[in-house]
């Protein structure tokens, strides 16, 4: 993982929410799904999309980073308590896209 060159500042990670889907995919992020709005189920959700961080980013994520887990719970990232295990190359948390 030492060959991965990611910024350590929170602002860079917060800006990811404003990148188009194609850019997020090219960075290695993965879409999880859309957040269900009131009255919607996960199958017909039309809300904003949750993007997951790649497992290989775990050691580079800064403490204090706002994250959203795959159950759509908002949390603050802490390397000492966060789950570093991934499935299919992605962590079980990421961020909500600010773009439709």
N, C-alpha and C positions, 0 to 999 in steps of 0.2 A: 504494500500500500504506500510505501514511501515514494513511489514514482508518480503518485497522484498529486497534482498541484492545484489545490483548491484554496480560495481565500478563507481566512479565518474570521472575517468581520460579519456581524449580523446583517448589515445592510445589503451585502451581496446576495445572501440567501433570501432576504425579503423581496428583492427585485425579481427573483425567479417567478413569482406569482404573476408577473406582467409580461412574461415571454409567451409567444405563440406555441401551440402544441408541438409543432415541428422542431422548434428550438429545444424544447424540454426533452423530447425524444432523443435528439442528437447529443444531448448532455448525459444521456443514460438514465433519465428519470422515467418512471412508468405510471400510466394512468390506472387508478383503482376503480373509480366510478364517480357518479354524480351524487351529490347530497340530496336526499329526498326533501322536498319542500312540504309544507303542511298539506296533509291529505294524500300525499304520494307514497308509493312503496319504493323499495330499492330497484325494482324492475322497471318502473316507469318514471324514475327520478329525472327532473329537469334542472336541478339546482347546479351550483358551481361544482367543478370537478376536483377531486382529490388526487394529487400526484405524489407518488412514493419515491423516497430517496433510495438510490442504489446501496446495497450492503457495503460496498467498498468505500462509501463516503463516511461511514460511521465515525471513524477516528478523526475525521476532519470537521465534523459538525461542531459549532461553538456552543458551549453551555449558555443557556438563556434564550436560545432560539425558540420562538413559538412553533409548535408542531400540532398536527391533527392526526390521531391514530385511525386505523381502519374501521373503528366503530364511530368515527366522527367526533371523538372527544378531544377538546382542545387542552393542550398541556404545554409546559415549558421544558425543553430538552435539558437533561442533566446526564452527562456521560456515565456518571457513577451509578445511576439507577435505571437508565434506559435499556431496553432489550435490544441487543446487537444482533440477535438471530434473524435471519431473513428467509424468505421463501421465494423461489424462482428469481433470485438475485436482488430482491428488494426488501427494505426494512418495512416494518408494519406501521410506519408513520411517514408523514410528509407535510404538505401544505395545500391550501385551497387556492386554485387559480382565480385570479381577479378578472380574467377574461371570460366572455360567454362561451 
